[in-house]
Amino acid sequence: MTPGSTAPLKQRSVAELQALLNVGVRLRVGPFVVEYAGSERWLAERLHTDYPNYPLAAPHAFADVKMRVGRNPTFSRHWSSTRVIRMEDGNVFATFPRNATLAHLEWSMNWAIATRSHAFLMLHAAVLANQHGALILPAHPGAGQSTLC
């Protein structure tokens, strides 16, 4: 597969993805391009498992969000499972245990897209759907839409 290929992530091996993550992998997430970078194999495995059908964007494509995931250097070896997400400005955005990677990747990406994408209507909502249609329940976070659903 050529380096500029935009095939789905599942068409790359975990080892190939890990090598690409050292400089950054750009995924298309709807109309957005999100770049993930990091040097640890577990990150490649997590992306490969959880985002298999997301297409890669061209390496030179503009990234709406850039995230680097890695160890937290401020903690001692007793906290070796603690990881951080840094946004493109280099500041720590989130600190979390490695086993919570997926949730923090999602929350970080969602926050970055929601706060930067002013050309789109953004709703915080839950949705109930069946074969006849859908009901959108917009409300402030914590208002109980998910519980109601």
C-alpha positions as CSV (number, residue, x, y, z in Angstrom):
1,M,0.0,0.0,0.0
2,T,1.4,3.4,-0.9
3,P,2.1,6.0,1.8
4,G,-0.6,8.4,0.5
5,S,-3.3,5.8,0.3
6,T,-6.7,6.8,1.8
7,A,-7.8,3.2,2.3
8,P,-9.5,2.2,5.6
9,L,-7.3,1.8,8.6
10,K,-8.0,-1.9,8.8
11,Q,-6.0,-2.4,5.6
12,R,-2.8,-1.4,7.5
13,S,-1.1,-3.8,9.8
14,V,-0.6,-2.9,13.5
15,A,3.1,-2.7,12.9
16,E,2.7,-0.5,9.9
17,L,0.3,1.8,11.8
18,Q,2.8,1.9,14.7
19,A,5.5,3.1,12.4
20,L,3.2,5.8,10.9
21,L,2.2,7.0,14.4
22,N,5.7,8.2,15.1
23,V,5.1,11.1,12.7
24,G,1.3,11.1,12.9
25,V,-1.6,9.3,11.3
26,R,-4.4,11.4,9.9
27,L,-7.9,9.9,9.9
28,R,-11.0,11.2,8.3
29,V,-13.8,11.5,10.9
30,G,-16.8,12.7,9.0
31,P,-15.9,16.0,7.5
32,F,-12.9,16.4,9.8
33,V,-9.3,15.2,9.7
34,V,-7.8,14.1,13.1
35,E,-4.1,13.4,13.5
36,Y,-3.0,10.9,16.2
37,A,0.7,10.6,17.1
38,G,2.5,8.5,19.6
39,S,5.2,5.9,19.8
40,E,3.7,3.1,21.9
41,R,2.3,-0.1,20.3
42,W,-0.8,-0.1,22.4
43,L,-1.9,3.1,20.7
44,A,-1.6,1.5,17.3
45,E,-3.5,-1.6,18.5
46,R,-6.3,0.6,20.0
47,L,-6.7,2.6,16.8
48,H,-6.6,-0.5,14.6
49,T,-9.2,-2.2,16.8
50,D,-11.6,0.7,17.4
51,Y,-11.4,2.7,14.1
52,P,-11.0,-0.1,11.4
53,N,-13.3,1.5,8.9
54,Y,-12.1,5.1,9.2
55,P,-10.2,6.1,6.0
56,L,-6.8,7.6,6.3
57,A,-6.4,11.1,5.0
58,A,-3.4,12.0,2.8
59,P,-0.3,12.7,4.9
60,H,-0.2,16.3,3.7
61,A,-4.0,16.9,4.4
62,F,-4.8,19.7,6.8
63,A,-5.6,18.3,10.2
64,D,-8.4,20.0,12.1
65,V,-7.2,18.4,15.3
66,K,-3.7,17.1,16.3
67,M,-3.2,14.9,19.3
68,R,-0.1,13.3,20.7
69,V,-0.6,10.4,23.1
70,G,2.2,9.2,25.4
71,R,3.5,8.5,28.9
72,N,3.2,11.2,31.5
73,P,6.7,12.2,32.4
74,T,5.8,14.0,35.6
75,F,4.8,10.8,37.4
76,S,7.2,8.3,39.0
77,R,7.6,4.7,37.8
78,H,4.7,3.8,40.1
79,W,2.4,5.7,37.7
80,S,3.8,4.1,34.6
81,S,0.4,3.3,33.3
82,T,-0.6,7.0,33.3
83,R,-0.8,8.6,29.9
84,V,-1.4,12.1,28.6
85,I,-2.9,13.7,25.5
86,R,-1.3,16.8,24.2
87,M,-2.9,19.0,21.6
88,E,-1.0,20.8,18.9
89,D,0.1,23.6,21.3
90,G,2.0,21.1,23.4
91,N,0.0,21.6,26.5
92,V,-1.4,18.6,28.4
93,F,-5.1,18.3,27.6
94,A,-5.9,15.1,29.5
95,T,-4.2,12.7,31.9
96,F,-5.6,9.2,32.2
97,P,-4.8,5.6,33.0
98,R,-3.9,3.6,29.9
99,N,-6.9,1.4,30.2
100,A,-9.1,4.5,29.6
101,T,-7.5,5.4,26.3
102,L,-10.5,5.1,24.0
103,A,-12.7,7.3,26.2
104,H,-10.1,10.0,26.5
105,L,-9.3,9.9,22.8
106,E,-13.0,10.3,22.0
107,W,-13.6,13.0,24.5
108,S,-10.5,15.0,23.5
109,M,-11.4,14.8,19.8
110,N,-15.1,15.7,20.4
111,W,-14.1,18.7,22.5
112,A,-11.6,20.0,20.0
113,I,-14.0,19.6,17.1
114,A,-16.9,21.1,18.9
115,T,-15.0,24.2,20.0
116,R,-13.4,24.8,16.6
117,S,-16.0,23.9,14.0
118,H,-18.2,27.0,13.9
119,A,-19.6,26.3,10.4
120,F,-21.6,23.4,11.7
121,L,-24.6,23.2,14.0
122,M,-23.5,21.3,17.1
123,L,-26.0,19.8,19.4
124,H,-25.5,17.9,22.7
125,A,-28.3,15.3,22.4
126,A,-29.4,11.8,22.7
127,V,-31.3,10.1,19.9
128,L,-34.0,7.4,19.9
129,A,-34.6,5.8,16.5
130,N,-36.7,3.0,15.0
131,Q,-37.8,2.1,11.5
132,H,-40.3,5.0,11.4
133,G,-38.0,7.9,12.4
134,A,-35.9,9.4,15.1
135,L,-36.4,11.6,18.1
136,I,-33.6,14.0,19.0
137,L,-33.4,15.0,22.7
138,P,-31.1,18.1,22.9
139,A,-30.2,19.4,26.3
140,H,-27.3,20.6,28.4
141,P,-24.7,17.9,29.5
142,G,-26.0,16.2,32.6
143,A,-29.7,16.9,31.9
144,G,-30.5,13.2,31.7
145,Q,-31.0,12.5,28.0
146,S,-28.9,9.3,28.1
147,T,-30.7,8.1,31.3
148,L,-34.0,8.8,29.6
149,C,-33.0,6.8,26.5
